[in-house]
């Protein structure tokens, strides 16, 4: 669903995601969408603390891999998965030359 939304907003500069919660079956669509390069997206903020679930990481990877001029990605991460999440972020390729990833750690308990 998100790729369809992003494709219908070709001049989108900022995106704030409040929740990533969805059924896994729906989330698989992100992987099978044609590669759509997000040519205008500059700022992304994911407000819901990420717990390292597969769907969450697919969304982050999709945004990193397809946003050509992304300047800042703000993620709220559960402190309990700090090491694993950092490793995944470092492995994900991205196209933006000026990207700043800003992790903020918080506790879900």
ZIKALIN-V671250 format. One record per pair of residues at least 6 apart in sequence whose C-alpha atoms are under 8 Angstrom apart, sorted by the first residue. I is the first residue (numbers start at 1). GAP is how many residues later the second one is. D is the distance in Angstrom with one decimal. If there is no record, write none. Layout:
i=I gap=GAP d=D
i=I gap=GAP d=D
//
This chain:
i=1 gap=25 d=7.7
i=1 gap=26 d=8.0
i=1 gap=28 d=7.2
i=1 gap=29 d=7.5
i=2 gap=28 d=7.3
i=3 gap=27 d=6.6
i=3 gap=30 d=7.1
i=3 gap=33 d=7.7
i=6 gap=6 d=7.6
i=6 gap=32 d=7.5
i=7 gap=29 d=7.2
i=7 gap=31 d=7.9
i=10 gap=28 d=7.3
i=10 gap=29 d=7.4
i=10 gap=30 d=6.9
i=11 gap=28 d=7.8
i=11 gap=29 d=5.4
i=11 gap=30 d=7.4
i=12 gap=28 d=5.8
i=12 gap=29 d=5.5
i=13 gap=27 d=5.5
i=13 gap=28 d=4.2
i=13 gap=29 d=5.1
i=13 gap=30 d=6.4
i=14 gap=27 d=6.0
i=14 gap=28 d=6.0
i=14 gap=29 d=4.6
i=14 gap=30 d=5.8
i=15 gap=26 d=7.6
i=15 gap=28 d=6.3
i=15 gap=29 d=4.8
i=15 gap=30 d=6.4
i=16 gap=28 d=5.8
i=16 gap=29 d=4.8
i=16 gap=30 d=5.9
i=16 gap=31 d=7.2
i=17 gap=27 d=7.7
i=17 gap=28 d=6.2
i=17 gap=29 d=4.7
i=17 gap=30 d=6.1
i=17 gap=31 d=7.6
i=18 gap=28 d=6.2
i=18 gap=29 d=5.1
i=18 gap=30 d=5.7
i=19 gap=27 d=7.6
i=19 gap=28 d=7.1
i=19 gap=29 d=5.5
i=20 gap=28 d=7.3
i=20 gap=35 d=7.8
i=20 gap=36 d=6.5
i=24 gap=31 d=6.9
i=27 gap=28 d=6.2
i=28 gap=27 d=7.8
i=30 gap=28 d=7.4
i=30 gap=29 d=7.3
i=30 gap=32 d=7.3
i=31 gap=27 d=7.5
i=31 gap=31 d=7.9
i=35 gap=31 d=7.1
i=36 gap=30 d=6.4
i=37 gap=29 d=4.6
i=37 gap=30 d=5.8
i=37 gap=31 d=6.6
i=38 gap=28 d=5.7
i=38 gap=29 d=4.6
i=38 gap=30 d=6.2
i=39 gap=28 d=6.2
i=39 gap=29 d=5.5
i=39 gap=30 d=6.5
i=40 gap=27 d=7.7
i=40 gap=28 d=7.6
i=40 gap=29 d=6.7
i=40 gap=30 d=7.9
i=41 gap=26 d=6.3
i=41 gap=27 d=7.7
i=41 gap=28 d=6.5
i=41 gap=29 d=5.7
i=42 gap=25 d=7.9
i=42 gap=27 d=5.8
i=42 gap=28 d=4.1
i=42 gap=29 d=5.0
i=42 gap=30 d=6.6
i=43 gap=27 d=6.0
i=43 gap=28 d=6.0
i=43 gap=29 d=5.0
i=43 gap=30 d=6.0
i=44 gap=26 d=7.9
i=44 gap=28 d=6.4
i=44 gap=29 d=4.9
i=44 gap=30 d=6.2
i=45 gap=28 d=5.9
i=45 gap=29 d=4.6
i=45 gap=30 d=6.1
i=46 gap=27 d=8.0
i=46 gap=28 d=6.2
i=46 gap=29 d=5.2
i=46 gap=30 d=6.6
i=47 gap=28 d=6.8
i=47 gap=29 d=6.0
i=48 gap=28 d=6.4
i=49 gap=26 d=7.4
i=49 gap=27 d=4.6
i=49 gap=28 d=4.9
i=49 gap=29 d=5.7
i=49 gap=57 d=7.3
i=49 gap=59 d=7.6
i=50 gap=6 d=6.7
i=50 gap=25 d=7.5
i=50 gap=26 d=6.1
i=50 gap=27 d=4.7
i=50 gap=28 d=5.8
i=51 gap=26 d=6.6
i=51 gap=27 d=5.5
i=51 gap=30 d=6.6
i=52 gap=29 d=6.7
i=52 gap=32 d=7.6
i=52 gap=33 d=6.3
i=57 gap=31 d=8.0
i=61 gap=31 d=6.2
i=61 gap=32 d=8.0
i=64 gap=6 d=7.8
i=64 gap=28 d=7.3
i=64 gap=29 d=7.0
i=64 gap=30 d=5.0
i=64 gap=31 d=7.2
i=65 gap=27 d=7.4
i=65 gap=28 d=5.9
i=65 gap=29 d=4.5
i=65 gap=30 d=6.2
i=66 gap=28 d=7.3
i=66 gap=29 d=7.1
i=67 gap=27 d=7.5
i=67 gap=28 d=6.6
i=67 gap=29 d=6.7
i=68 gap=26 d=7.9
i=68 gap=27 d=5.2
i=68 gap=28 d=4.9
i=69 gap=26 d=7.4
i=69 gap=27 d=4.8
i=69 gap=28 d=7.3
i=69 gap=29 d=7.2
i=69 gap=30 d=7.6
i=70 gap=26 d=5.6
i=70 gap=28 d=7.2
i=70 gap=29 d=5.7
i=71 gap=25 d=7.3
i=71 gap=27 d=5.5
i=71 gap=28 d=4.4
i=71 gap=29 d=5.9
i=72 gap=27 d=5.6
i=72 gap=28 d=4.8
i=72 gap=29 d=5.8
i=72 gap=30 d=7.1
i=73 gap=26 d=7.5
i=73 gap=27 d=6.4
i=73 gap=28 d=4.8
i=73 gap=29 d=6.0
i=74 gap=27 d=6.1
i=74 gap=28 d=4.7
i=74 gap=29 d=5.9
i=74 gap=30 d=7.4
i=75 gap=26 d=7.7
i=75 gap=27 d=6.3
i=75 gap=28 d=4.9
i=75 gap=29 d=6.1
i=76 gap=27 d=5.9
i=76 gap=28 d=4.7
i=76 gap=29 d=5.8
i=76 gap=30 d=6.9
i=77 gap=8 d=7.8
i=77 gap=26 d=6.6
i=77 gap=27 d=6.0
i=77 gap=28 d=4.8
i=77 gap=29 d=6.2
i=78 gap=27 d=5.8
i=78 gap=28 d=5.2
i=78 gap=29 d=5.4
i=78 gap=30 d=6.3
i=79 gap=26 d=5.2
i=79 gap=27 d=5.4
i=79 gap=28 d=5.5
i=80 gap=27 d=7.3
i=82 gap=23 d=7.5
//
